[in-house]
Amino acid sequence: MSASKFSLAQCALLAALGCFAGGLSQAKAADLGGNCCADLEERIAELEATTARKGNRKVSLEISGHVNEAVLFWDDGVESNAGVYTNDNSRSRFRFKGEAKINGDWKAGYLMEWGVRSANSKRFNQDDPNGEGAGQIDVRHNVWYLDSKTFGRVWVGLTGGAGESVTETNLAATKEILKYSDIEDTGLGLNTLVGGVSTGVAWRRLIRGGGDQPGEGRRFNMVRYDTPAFMGFTGTVDWGEDDAWEAGVRYHGELGDFKIAAAIAYGENSDVTSTNPAFQCVGNNTSPLDATVPDTRCQQLGGSVSVMHAPTGIYVNFGGGYMEDDVIGKDPGAASIAAVVDDRSEFYAGEIGIEQKWNDLGKTTIFGQYYKNNGGSQDRTFEGGDIVESELQSFGVGVIQGIDAAAMHVYLTYRHYEGDVTSGPALANFELDDLDVVMSGAIIRF
């Protein structure tokens, strides 16, 4: 009798649970709009239709980049104007990158990146408000790599090497907005003036002829090797583009309350083309100063350091470099000027500031900068003669406000430029009219 009652009780309990589960299932199905499986499949299909597709499931795909646009105002002493420009300190860009694990030690990966300019903040001038390259897309990186925890990483393709950004180390937000050691990006496509009259020579042409600071490398087609990191240090060597090579060391670490980053690199270039893609020499076989010289030969050294006191946000940056040309002024056909040209260009620059979170939006950066370039001979005609040497200096200040919720920085910056040029065998000296540039904009990352 007790066994029968127990069995009946079990049946009643199971029936009650079944009814409860059925009701719960119907309620959930109702919440999903009827057929839960069909609804789920519909949502998956919608996500697939709006998501970037990969060719396979073995190699990851990450899409990222930023947009960096600003209003730039300039005053050359005779004319003043303003326009909207892509901030070439870190121009707008998008990138694809990813990697795949081969085994416990090895992996393979890739990086593809394109730069985008609407109007060019470093190439526009008084007569061309947009500047060279406006509205164009340029390839910044197109490279694959093999990486080993034990042996390091090998890259093959278009990318930066040991000298890329070696003079620009920076732990603060200014690195993407107003570089303290790469001043050509902020209005230096504007033509210089002497006594209110345009010379036809851009300000940036006083910096190694093309605007790249001495000691700084470029992105070019290369084979590159990075050592494994050891106590914060990583070594890099690279070779490519019809004979240029670089070697350098970078460091990232902390010492007590201080964050420290530093870099140094040396390179040599014997690329005979006039564009010198690896890094820019001055003398080459197309130069009027060196028309009979069959080759290009130059070497350079650059470096920088950035130190930030983490509790206060006070920081200091310093960078410098030189480039020495073995060809410029060595042409017997240019004997009248060969004895007076300066075959060495050098610069130094510094920044001091504070970066602290004083409001809920994000960190605020307040900073001041100084830059000095002693330019050697340049393959540019200035007031009827080739440039023998030049001097360019700049003072800058600014404020940057981070907006963490939008992965964004808004900024307001000011730069003042002044300089002089010595040209021709007679060593005529020309003092340039000063230039002032104000830039305000925002960078938003995705």
ABEGO torsion letter per residue (X at the ends): XAAAAAAAAAAAAAAAAAAAAAAAAAAAAAAAGEBAAAAAAAAAAAAAAABBBBABAABBBBBBEBBBBBBBBBBAGABBBBBBBBBAABBBBBBBBBBBBABAABBBBBBBBBBBBABBAAABBAABAAEBGBGBBBBABBBBBBBBAAAEBBBBEBBBBAABGAAABBABAAAAABBAABAAABGAABBBBBGGBBAGBBAAAABGGAGBBBGBBBBBBBBBBBBBBBGGBBBBBBBEGGGBBBBBBBBBBBBEABBBBBBBBBBBBABABAAGAABBBABBAABAAAAABABBBBBBBBBBBBBBBAAAGBBBBBBBBBBBBAABGABAAAAAAAAABBABBBBBBBBBBBBBBABAAEBBBBBBBBBBBBBBBBBBBBGGBBBABBBBBBBBBBBBBBBAAAGBBBBBBBBBBBBBBBBEAAGBBBBBBBBBBBBBBBBBBX
